[in-house]
Amino acid sequence: MNERAQAAGSFVEAAKAGEIPVGQFKAVQAGGKRLLICHADSGFYAVDDTCTHDDGPLGDGWLEGTEIECPRHGARFDVKTGKVLCLPAAVPINSYRVQVDGEAVKVNVHEVMPK
């Protein structure tokens, strides 16, 4: 199996769906990465738990719809894509492919979603 095919099948369980109500997120360690599993009305999303503006933890911020806001300086990111939505951040965060299998929320930490 080539590296790309192997990475495509590398989902690891990061959380249980029932642990994260809609509109909330949970900080987790998965595949050696510090992530946030975010539960929006449209589903579950996984992003890095680090603001690209000053390396602060996004897990101390808040989720509104599919936007997560850093508590330090107000930078906002789209949890679906990682795109920057509000300065002072200029660099997107990584977002990762998620699949839900029963209660298990799984993340492929080897596959960063396109911005």
N, C-alpha and C positions, 0 to 999 in steps of 0.2 A: 504494500500500500504506500503511495507517495505521501509526502508531508502534508500537502494540501488536503487530501482525502482523509488523512488521519486527524488533522485539526478540525475538519468539518464534523467529525463524529465525536469530538471531545467535550461533551456536555458533562458538567459536574453539578450535583445538587448543591444549591446555595441556601435555600430556605423552604419553608412550608407555606403554601398559599394562604392557609388560614391564619398565619401569624401576622400578615400584613394587610390591614383593611384598606379599602380604596381611599386614595388621598394620602396615604402614608408610605414610608419607606423603612427599610431595615439595613443597617450596616452589617456586612458579613466579610469573612475571609473565604475566598474560593480560588482554587488553583494558584495559590501564592499571591493573589491580588486582594487589595482592600477595595471592596465594591459597595455600592448601594443597590438594593433591589427595590425598585419603585413600583407601586401599584396605582396606576391611573385608571380612569373609567374605561380606557381603550385597551387595557391589559397590563402585563408586567414588563418592566424594562430594567436593564442593568447598566450602570455607569461607574466609572472610577470615582472613588470617594475623595477626590483631591481637586480643588479649584486650581485652574491653570494660571490664575492671576498671582496668587501668593502661596500656593501649596497648602492652603488651609483645608480643613475637613468639611466637605459639603454636607456630611451627616449631621452637622450642627445647625444646618439651615432648614428650609421648609420647601414642601412640594405644593404647587398650585397647578392643577391640571397635569400637563406634561412638562412643566417648567420647574426646575429646581434652582433655588436662590442661595448663594453663599452668604452666610451671616456676617462676614467680615466687612465687605465693601459693596455688596449688592449685585455682584455679577450673577447673571442668570444663563442657564443652559437648557436646551431641549433634551429631555431624557430619551427620546426616541432616536435622535441622531447625534447628540453630543454638541450640536451647533451652539455657538455663542449667541445669546439673544439680547444681552445688555452688557455694556462696558462696566467695569474696567477690564474684564477679561477680553483677550483678543484671539486666543488659541482655544479651539474646541476641546472638550473632554472626550475620552473614549467611551463609546457605548458598545455593548456586546449582544450577540444573538441570545435570545431566551426561548425556552420551550417549557410548557407546563405539562407534566405527566402525572395525572391524578392530583395529589396534593403537593408533589415535588416541583419546585421552581428550579429549573436547571439553566446553567449559563455555559456558553462556550467561550472561555476566557482567551482562547487562541484566535478568535475571529472578531476583529474590530469591525464594527459596521461602518459603511461609507458615510462620510459627512454630507 
